[in-house]
């Protein structure tokens, strides 16, 4: 009897260690998609392992958005019908989570089984891309919109606190427009500041938003408290800043490059086809 109890205790210990390793608090990874003319391959790349290599986790028909959701060992993607789908990799089952959307532009896990969507709803008075929150347990989408005319253009993750920073502008203003930055933190949107240009890309570092103006091509920096700060580095495509490493991850069409303040850019890996939808996911999400 003692031996049985010992074995059960040992098995539980292994399970607990496995769970901690899988969902450790500081774990972070990149999820990205490699696209061909016929399919999308979804990849996972750990940022906590110096010997890490890109791992193929799923192959999907052509779709606009897709990411690996490690917490559920699943892939979240937009279907051909433009609905959010949850692909359970262990069960190999596909569950459609929405049925009212016309398009999905961004998918971002927020923790606690919540997923942020930048999407357009069927029958909406405006085609502006709006914010939604989907609960993966209840499967209920919640419209977070505060302005049906505000069109979300870019979304990025603040690795300092896992909040979201997004930018956009009034869809009705077709000639020239000001862009506004918002922060989504703990389920609450707060307005940060407005600029007289559209950002081509931006990243968040030390509560500073560094961006390149679409029209001017100039680099700018503003803090979350709307103070001017010293501009950082320039990038070709939307970069990701990872605070723990004080490093940037950026795309160059078919490759991912890592760069830091005290090191030259290093190509981490390269594919034969274009890389899309790269996102940083951290904190055991």
N, C-alpha and C positions, 0 to 999 in steps of 0.2 A: 504493500500500500504506500509506504514511504517512497519507494522507487517511482511509482506512478505519479505521486504528487510532485516529486522532483522533476520528472520529465515534463509534466504539464507546466511547471514553473519555468523550466528552461525554454520551452516552446513559446510561452508568453513573452519571455525576455527577448527572444529573437524577433517576435512580431513587433514589439515596442521599438526596438532598435531600428527595424526596417521602416516603421512609420516615421520615426524621428528623422531618419536619413532622407526619406522621400519628401517630407514636408518641413524641413528645417527652416527656421525663421528667416535666415539670411540668404536662402537659396535664390539664385537668379539665373535666368536663361533667356536666350533669344529664340523667338519663334519666327519663321519666315517661310515663304513659298517660292519654289522654283517652277516657272511656268513654261510650257511648250504650247504648240498650237492645238493640242488635244487634251492636255491634262494639267493638273496642279499637284506638285509634290510638296507636302508639308514637312518641314524639318524642325528639329530641336537642337540647340547648341548651348551647353552648360557654360556659365561664366565662373563657376566655382572650381573648375577642374582644369589645370594647366595643360593636360593631355587631351582635352575634349576635342571631339570631332563631330561634325554635323551628323545627326541621326535622322534617317527617314522614318517618319511615324505614320504617314498616311498618304494615299494617292487618291485624288478626287477628280471627277470630271471638271472641265473648265468652270471656274467660279471666281467672283470678284474678290471675296475676302475669305481668309481661313487662318486659323492659328491652333497651336497645340495647347490644351488646357491640362497641365500636368496633374493638378489636384484630383481631377476625375479620370485621369488617363483617357482623355477624350479629345476630339477635334471639333471646334466650333467653326461653322462655315455658312456662307450664304448660298442657298440652292439656286438652281436655274430659274426657279419661281420667285427668287429674291426674298426668301424667308430664312430665318435663323434655324440651323439644324445642329443637333448635338449627336455626334458620332461616338458612341461608347466603343472604344477599341477592344476592350476585353470581351464584351458581349457581341461585338460587331453588329450593333443595332443603331439605327438612325431614327432620331425623334425630332419632328418638326416643332419648334417652340413658338413660332409666330404664324399668323395667317393674314395679317392686315397690312403688310409692308409692300411698297412699290420698289424700293431699292435700299441697299445697305452699303454705306461708304466706309465705316470703321466698326471693328469689334474689339473691345478692350475688357479683360477680366478685372474686377475691382475687389475681389476677395469676398468671403462670406457667401459664396455661391451667387454672386451678382455679376452681371455683365452689362457694360455700357455699349450702346449702339448709337452711331450717327446714321440716321436713316430717314427715308421719306415714306409717309403713310399713304395708302390708297385713298383716293377721294379727298385728299387734303386740298384746302383752298389755295395753298401755295406749294410749289415744288422745292421749297427751302429744306435743306438737310437739318433735321431736328434731333435733339437728344432724347434717348430712351434708356430705361433700365429694365433688364430682364432678370427675374428671380429664377434660377435654375431648378429650384425645388418646387415652387408653385407653378412655374411656367407662365407666370403672369407678366406681361410687359407693362411698364409704367411710363407715360409720356412726361418728360421732365421739362418740356418747353415753357419758356417764359415769354417768348415772342415768336409768333408763327412766321414772321418775315425774316428772322435771323437765320442765315445760311452758314452752317458749320463747314469750314474748308480744311482745317488741319487739327489733328489731335496728337498730343504727346504726353508721355508719363514723366512726372517729377519723381526721380528715384530717391529723393530725400525723404519723402513721406507717402509715396504711392498715390498722391493726388493726380488729377488730370488737368492739363492746361489745354484749352482749345481756342481757336481763333476763327473769326468769320465776319460777315457783314450783312447789310440789308440786301435782300435779293432784288428788291424793286429798283435799287440804284444801279442802273446798267452802264452808266458812262464812267463815273469816277466815284470811288467810295472810300470811306474810312473803315478800318478793320478794328475790331474790339477783341481783347483777350479776356477770357473767363477762366476761373478755377472751379473744379468740382472736387469738393473734399467733404467726406463724411455725409454724402448725399445732398449737400447744399451747394448751389452755384453762387459765386460772388464775382462781380465785375472787377477787373484789374485796371485796365487802361485802354485808351483808343489811340490808334496811330493813323496818319494820313497816307496810308499805303497798304498793300496786301503783303504779308510775309510769304516769301518763296519757300522758306523752311524756318524752323526755330527749334531750339533746345533749351532745357532748363538746367541751370547749374547754380548751386548755392543761393537758391531763391532769386536768381536773375534769369530773365528771358533774353536770350541772344537770338537775333533774327536777321535775315537778309530781305530787304525790300524788293518786291517784285518789279516795280516800275523803276526805282532808282538804282537797284543793284547794290546799294550801300549796306554795310553792316551796322547794326544798332544793338543797344543793350538797355533794358529797363528792369528795375527790380519789381517784385510783386507789390511794393509800396509806391510804385510810380516814381522812382528816382532814376536819373540817368546814371549808367555805369560803364565801365570800360569794356569795349567790344572784345569778343573772343575770336576763335578761328572761323574760317570760311569752309563751306562744304558744298559739294555738288548736289547732293540729295539730302532729304530730311534726316539729320543725324540723331543719335541717341546718346545722352550722357549718363554714365553709370557712376554714381557718387562714391561707392565703396572702393572702386579702383581708380577714381579720378581719371577716367578714360572715356573716349568717344568711340562709338561704333557707327560706321556709315557705309552706305551702299555705293558701289561703282558699277552699276549695271549687273555684272555677272560675279562680282566678288564682294566680300565684306572686309573692311579695313578697320583696324584698331589703332588709335593714336592717343598719345598722352602729352602732357606739358613737357616732360623731360625725356621723351623718346620719339624717335621717328616713326611715321606711319608704317604699320606692318599688315600685309595681306594675310588674313587668317585662313581663307579658303576661297576657291573659285569654282564656278559651275560652267557648263557649256551653254546654259540658257539664263535668261534674265531672272533676277531675284526681286521679289515684291513682298509687301505686307510685313516687313520686319518690325518686330515690337519687343520691348523689354518687359518681362514678367518676373516679379520677385516676391519674396515674403511668403513662400509656400502656397501661392495662389495656384 
